[in-house]
Amino acid sequence: MDKKPVMKDLIVLWIALTALVCAALNLHISLNMLEPKREE
């Protein structure tokens, strides 16, 4: 079995997940900076 296509898919998936996490963190930080801190 050739494992290269699987490795390529895993790398692409890893990059996509990392980018998604980075985007989510940036959005979260931006929202926290824009909103004044709420005491609940």
TORSEZA-160897 format. One line per field, with one value per atom (N, C-alpha, C): residue number from 0; atom name; x, y, z. Coordinates in steps of 0.001 Angstrom, whole numbers, m for minus. Layout:
N
i <- [NUM; ...]
at <- [CA; ...]
u <- [X; ...]
v <- [Y; ...]
w <- [Z; ...]
This chain:
40
i <- [0; 0; 0; 1; 1; 1; 2; 2; 2; 3; 3; 3; 4; 4; 4; 5; 5; 5; 6; 6; 6; 7; 7; 7; 8; 8; 8; 9; 9; 9; 10; 10; 10; 11; 11; 11; 12; 12; 12; 13; 13; 13; 14; 14; 14; 15; 15; 15; 16; 16; 16; 17; 17; 17; 18; 18; 18; 19; 19; 19; 20; 20; 20; 21; 21; 21; 22; 22; 22; 23; 23; 23; 24; 24; 24; 25; 25; 25; 26; 26; 26; 27; 27; 27; 28; 28; 28; 29; 29; 29; 30; 30; 30; 31; 31; 31; 32; 32; 32; 33; 33; 33; 34; 34; 34; 35; 35; 35; 36; 36; 36; 37; 37; 37; 38; 38; 38; 39; 39; 39]
at <- [N; CA; C; N; CA; C; N; CA; C; N; CA; C; N; CA; C; N; CA; C; N; CA; C; N; CA; C; N; CA; C; N; CA; C; N; CA; C; N; CA; C; N; CA; C; N; CA; C; N; CA; C; N; CA; C; N; CA; C; N; CA; C; N; CA; C; N; CA; C; N; CA; C; N; CA; C; N; CA; C; N; CA; C; N; CA; C; N; CA; C; N; CA; C; N; CA; C; N; CA; C; N; CA; C; N; CA; C; N; CA; C; N; CA; C; N; CA; C; N; CA; C; N; CA; C; N; CA; C; N; CA; C; N; CA; C; N; CA; C]
u <- [844; 0; 881; 490; 1243; 668; 1525; 1050; 1159; 1779; 1987; 691; m310; m1559; m2202; m2117; m2702; m1972; m642; 154; m192; m328; m662; m2009; m2990; m4313; m4235; m3442; m3323; m2681; m1671; m1000; m1963; m2710; m3684; m4741; m5206; m6217; m5662; m4415; m3771; m3651; m3238; m3092; m4456; m5481; m6817; m7318; m7108; m7541; m6788; m5480; m4674; m5143; m5412; m5888; m7240; m8107; m9428; m9308; m8432; m8229; m7669; m6701; m6118; m7183; m8020; m9079; m10063; m10409; m11345; m10748; m9465; m8803; m8741; m8392; m8318; m9684; m10732; m12088; m12471; m12151; m12463; m11754; m10470; m9689; m10251; m10587; m11125; m12440; m13313; m14592; m14378; m13437; m13168; m12614; m11808; m11227; m12293; m13205; m14231; m15258; m15661; m16685; m16076; m16716; m16276; m16546; m15723; m15878; m17190; m17968; m19265; m19148; m19679; m19698; m21043; m21019; m22289; m22336]
v <- [m1203; 0; 1256; 2190; 3440; 4399; 4858; 5706; 7197; 7533; 8958; 9755; 9276; 10050; 10235; 9229; 9340; 10412; 10391; 11396; 12792; 12929; 14237; 14702; 13788; 14146; 14553; 13832; 14151; 15518; 15819; 17119; 18243; 18046; 19065; 19247; 18149; 18204; 18930; 18616; 19254; 20754; 21159; 22583; 23271; 22624; 23209; 23364; 22352; 22418; 23512; 23595; 24618; 26012; 26201; 27505; 27837; 26833; 27038; 27429; 26742; 27055; 28466; 28825; 30169; 31225; 30980; 31935; 32065; 30942; 30963; 31727; 31505; 32213; 33702; 34069; 35489; 36146; 35456; 35991; 36159; 35168; 35209; 36383; 36552; 37649; 38992; 39092; 40347; 40701; 39707; 39958; 40383; 39751; 40106; 41523; 41938; 43279; 44327; 43984; 44947; 45148; 44066; 44161; 44588; 45514; 45798; 44584; 44410; 43215; 43285; 42216; 42179; 41370; 41907; 41162; 40480; 39136; 38416; 37627]
w <- [0; 0; 0; m818; m879; 163; 1053; 2149; 1835; 714; 441; 310; m432; m504; 868; 1720; 3058; 3855; 3795; 4505; 4003; 2682; 2115; 2633; 2657; 3168; 4639; 5419; 6841; 7027; 6223; 6336; 5968; 4880; 4467; 5547; 6118; 7172; 8396; 8760; 9905; 9700; 8480; 8174; 8256; 7704; 7723; 9165; 9987; 11383; 12136; 11902; 12568; 12177; 10879; 10410; 11043; 11145; 11733; 13206; 13934; 15350; 15503; 14661; 14722; 14455; 13461; 13131; 14295; 14904; 16027; 17213; 17490; 18594; 18309; 17077; 16718; 16868; 16425; 16535; 18006; 18810; 20235; 20913; 20598; 21184; 20717; 19431; 18898; 19590; 19757; 20413; 21861; 22546; 23942; 24030; 23051; 23077; 22746; 21824; 21423; 22532; 23161; 24197; 25526; 26209; 27586; 28458; 29477; 30327; 31083; 30976; 31646; 32940; 33998; 35271; 35385; 35447; 35527; 36821]
